[in-house]
Amino acid sequence: MTQPTMEPADALAELGRVRLDEISLDDMLRRIAELANRSIPGTREVTVTLVRGQVASTGAFSGELARQLDEWQYEEHRGPCLDASASGDTVSVPDMATEERWPTWADRARAAGVQSSLSIGLPIQGSVVGALNVYSDSPNAFDSSSIANAEGFAAYAAVALANAHLYENAATLAAQMQEAMRNRAVIEQAKGIIMGDRRCSSEEAFALLSKISQDTNRKVREVAEALVAQAVGKKRG
């Protein structure tokens, strides 16, 4: 059985030290897979499954074999990682040689050298769910102590992922709002230039910008930026 290189408590502590403003969601997923691989007894490979709507994917994996084990499940639309993601429960496959729920997948896993697995549901955020999947090259690799360690780590990881997901969404929204404010500012500048040149109303100025946008197949913001740049160039000239 593979022995952990890190104590479970140390893995949780390291995960707790991660600063959300210094790491992306993808990096958080990779960190979770790495720490799980180092701290859960019996583990050879680790993946993190993400399910958005009806689409499942592997957000992080410790090796190509681990990723392939997940992909085989996605291809068949069934398997322990998908069941754990859907239910939020722990799904154990103690011995691939005697597995009856997913015999085809178990045979493929066994042929690749994987003899047992453990998948633990991760409720992440809203419509996004997932599972922490650990694979072993030994049958019956995950005893009650290993399962308890894995479930404890997964519970902590689920909170970390939910927070990272929320932070990334908030950061994206903030960036979108800043971009919208910049767009509005340049459009207002362009409207002011048109109103000054044509002695027209704000609505008429925007209507002209919109018409140029449609005629030239450009965004209103791009038309406004070009107009403002042209006006600045004339002043400098």
Secondary structure per residue as TSV (DSSP state, phi and psi in degrees):
chain	resnum	aa	ss	phi	psi
A	1	M	-	360.0	138.5
A	2	T	-	-68.9	129.8
A	3	Q	-	-94.0	140.1
A	4	P	-	-68.1	150.3
A	5	T	S	-102.5	1.6
A	6	M	S	-144.4	139.6
A	7	E	-	-68.5	142.1
A	8	P	H	-53.7	-40.3
A	9	A	H	-63.5	-36.6
A	10	D	H	-68.4	-36.1
A	11	A	H	-64.7	-42.5
A	12	L	H	-64.5	-40.9
A	13	A	H	-63.2	-42.1
A	14	E	H	-65.8	-39.5
A	15	L	H	-64.8	-36.1
A	16	G	H	-69.4	-20.5
A	17	R	T	-84.9	-6.7
A	18	V	-	-67.2	129.0
A	19	R	-	-93.7	124.5
A	20	L	G	-65.5	-25.0
A	21	D	G	-82.4	-1.0
A	22	E	G	-117.8	4.5
A	23	I	-	-144.3	142.0
A	24	S	-	-85.5	168.2
A	25	L	H	-61.8	-40.2
A	26	D	H	-62.1	-41.6
A	27	D	H	-67.1	-35.6
A	28	M	H	-63.0	-42.0
A	29	L	H	-60.8	-44.4
A	30	R	H	-64.3	-38.5
A	31	R	H	-64.9	-41.0
A	32	I	H	-62.0	-45.9
A	33	A	H	-61.2	-42.4
A	34	E	H	-64.0	-47.0
A	35	L	H	-67.8	-37.5
A	36	A	H	-63.5	-42.0
A	37	N	H	-63.5	-32.2
A	38	R	H	-85.8	-20.0
A	39	S	H	-116.9	-17.5
A	40	I	S	-92.0	117.8
A	41	P	T	-59.0	138.6
A	42	G	T	91.0	-5.9
A	43	T	-	-82.1	132.2
A	44	R	S	-104.1	-43.9
A	45	E	E	-136.4	154.0
A	46	V	E	-137.0	142.9
A	47	T	E	-135.6	162.4
A	48	V	E	-122.8	115.2
A	49	T	E	-86.5	138.0
A	50	L	E	-120.1	136.2
A	51	V	E	-125.0	114.5
A	52	R	E	-111.3	111.5
A	53	G	T	66.7	-118.3
A	54	Q	T	-106.6	7.0
A	55	V	E	-105.4	121.3
A	56	A	E	-103.8	143.2
A	57	S	E	-151.0	164.1
A	58	T	E	-99.9	112.5
A	59	G	E	-77.8	-26.2
A	60	A	E	-158.6	150.2
A	61	F	E	-152.8	151.3
A	62	S	S	-86.4	-18.1
A	63	G	S	-166.7	167.4
A	64	E	H	-63.2	-36.7
A	65	L	H	-60.6	-42.9
A	66	A	H	-60.3	-44.9
A	67	R	H	-61.9	-40.6
A	68	Q	H	-65.9	-37.1
A	69	L	H	-59.7	-38.8
A	70	D	H	-69.3	-45.7
A	71	E	H	-58.7	-38.5
A	72	W	H	-60.4	-35.2
A	73	Q	H	-70.8	-41.3
A	74	Y	H	-63.3	-37.4
A	75	E	H	-61.8	-37.4
A	76	E	H	-92.6	-6.1
A	77	H	T	58.9	30.9
A	78	R	-	-161.2	151.0
A	79	G	S	151.0	169.3
A	80	P	H	-61.4	-38.2
A	81	C	H	-67.9	-34.4
A	82	L	H	-73.7	-38.8
A	83	D	H	-64.1	-42.7
A	84	A	H	-65.5	-39.3
A	85	S	H	-62.8	-43.1
A	86	A	H	-71.8	-38.1
A	87	S	H	-93.5	-25.2
A	88	G	-	78.9	5.6
A	89	D	S	-95.8	178.2
A	90	T	E	-94.3	128.1
A	91	V	E	-118.8	117.7
A	92	S	E	-108.8	137.5
A	93	V	E	-118.8	92.4
A	94	P	S	-65.1	-35.2
A	95	D	-	-148.6	113.7
A	96	M	G	-59.8	-28.3
A	97	A	G	-67.8	-24.7
A	98	T	G	-116.5	9.5
A	99	E	-	-69.4	126.0
A	100	E	-	-110.1	-17.3
A	101	R	S	-73.9	-39.3
A	102	W	S	-133.4	66.6
A	103	P	H	-62.3	-38.4
A	104	T	H	-65.4	-47.1
A	105	W	H	-62.9	-42.5
A	106	A	H	-62.1	-39.4
A	107	D	H	-63.7	-41.4
A	108	R	H	-66.7	-41.8
A	109	A	H	-63.1	-43.7
A	110	R	H	-63.6	-40.9
A	111	A	H	-63.7	-28.0
A	112	A	T	-85.4	-2.5
A	113	G	T	101.8	6.1
A	114	V	-	-100.7	127.3
A	115	Q	-	-110.4	-18.0
A	116	S	E	-156.5	162.0
A	117	S	E	-152.4	163.5
A	118	L	E	-143.8	126.1
A	119	S	E	-123.3	130.4
A	120	I	E	-123.9	124.5
A	121	G	E	-62.0	142.2
A	122	L	E	-124.7	100.2
A	123	P	E	-75.8	110.2
A	124	I	E	-95.8	-69.3
A	125	Q	E	-165.7	121.8
A	126	G	T	57.9	-120.6
A	127	S	T	-84.2	0.7
A	128	V	E	-99.8	120.6
A	129	V	E	-126.8	177.2
A	130	G	E	-172.9	-167.8
A	131	A	E	-152.9	144.3
A	132	L	E	-93.4	121.0
A	133	N	E	-115.3	125.5
A	134	V	E	-120.1	135.4
A	135	Y	E	-121.6	146.1
A	136	S	E	-130.8	152.4
A	137	D	S	-91.7	10.5
A	138	S	S	-123.2	141.2
A	139	P	T	-70.3	150.7
A	140	N	T	53.1	39.6
A	141	A	-	-74.6	-24.0
A	142	F	-	-109.1	98.7
A	143	D	-	-82.1	-176.5
A	144	S	H	-60.7	-34.0
A	145	S	H	-68.7	-43.5
A	146	S	H	-63.1	-41.6
A	147	I	H	-63.9	-42.2
A	148	A	H	-62.6	-42.3
A	149	N	H	-62.4	-43.9
A	150	A	H	-64.9	-41.7
A	151	E	H	-66.9	-38.8
A	152	G	H	-64.1	-43.2
A	153	F	H	-64.7	-42.9
A	154	A	H	-63.3	-39.2
A	155	A	H	-61.8	-42.3
A	156	Y	H	-68.2	-41.3
A	157	A	H	-64.2	-37.0
A	158	A	H	-62.0	-40.9
A	159	V	H	-65.8	-44.0
A	160	A	H	-61.4	-42.0
A	161	L	H	-67.7	-40.9
A	162	A	H	-61.4	-43.9
A	163	N	H	-64.6	-41.7
A	164	A	H	-64.8	-39.1
A	165	H	H	-64.2	-45.1
A	166	L	H	-63.6	-42.9
A	167	Y	H	-63.0	-43.8
A	168	E	H	-64.7	-40.6
A	169	N	H	-63.8	-42.0
A	170	A	H	-65.2	-40.9
A	171	A	H	-64.9	-39.8
A	172	T	H	-64.4	-43.8
A	173	L	H	-63.2	-41.5
A	174	A	H	-62.4	-42.1
A	175	A	H	-64.4	-40.0
A	176	Q	H	-65.3	-39.0
A	177	M	H	-66.6	-40.8
A	178	Q	H	-63.3	-41.4
A	179	E	H	-64.4	-40.4
A	180	A	H	-63.6	-39.0
A	181	M	H	-66.8	-39.3
A	182	R	H	-65.4	-41.5
A	183	N	H	-61.0	-45.4
A	184	R	H	-63.2	-40.1
A	185	A	H	-62.2	-45.7
A	186	V	H	-70.7	-33.0
A	187	I	H	-66.8	-40.8
A	188	E	H	-64.0	-38.1
A	189	Q	H	-61.4	-46.0
A	190	A	H	-64.1	-40.4
A	191	K	H	-60.8	-41.4
A	192	G	H	-62.1	-39.4
A	193	I	H	-63.6	-45.0
A	194	I	H	-65.2	-42.9
A	195	M	H	-61.4	-38.5
A	196	G	H	-69.2	-39.4
A	197	D	H	-73.8	-39.1
A	198	R	H	-105.8	-5.0
A	199	R	-	54.6	48.7
A	200	C	-	-118.5	175.5
A	201	S	-	-81.1	169.1
A	202	S	H	-61.7	-40.8
A	203	E	H	-64.2	-40.9
A	204	E	H	-67.7	-36.8
A	205	A	H	-65.0	-42.7
A	206	F	H	-68.3	-35.9
A	207	A	H	-61.6	-37.9
A	208	L	H	-67.2	-43.0
A	209	L	H	-59.2	-42.6
A	210	S	H	-64.4	-39.6
A	211	K	H	-65.6	-44.2
A	212	I	H	-62.0	-39.1
A	213	S	H	-59.6	-46.0
A	214	Q	H	-68.1	-42.9
A	215	D	H	-66.0	-33.0
A	216	T	H	-103.3	1.1
A	217	N	T	56.3	43.8
A	218	R	-	-124.1	159.7
A	219	K	-	-70.5	152.2
A	220	V	H	-57.5	-39.6
A	221	R	H	-59.4	-42.6
A	222	E	H	-65.6	-39.9
A	223	V	H	-62.8	-43.8
A	224	A	H	-63.8	-42.8
A	225	E	H	-61.4	-41.2
A	226	A	H	-65.0	-40.6
A	227	L	H	-66.5	-42.7
A	228	V	H	-65.4	-42.9
A	229	A	H	-61.6	-39.7
A	230	Q	H	-64.4	-41.9
A	231	A	H	-66.0	-40.3
A	232	V	H	-65.0	-40.1
A	233	G	H	-62.3	-39.9
A	234	K	H	-64.4	-40.0
A	235	K	H	-64.8	-40.8
A	236	R	H	-70.3	-32.3
A	237	G	-	-71.8	360.0
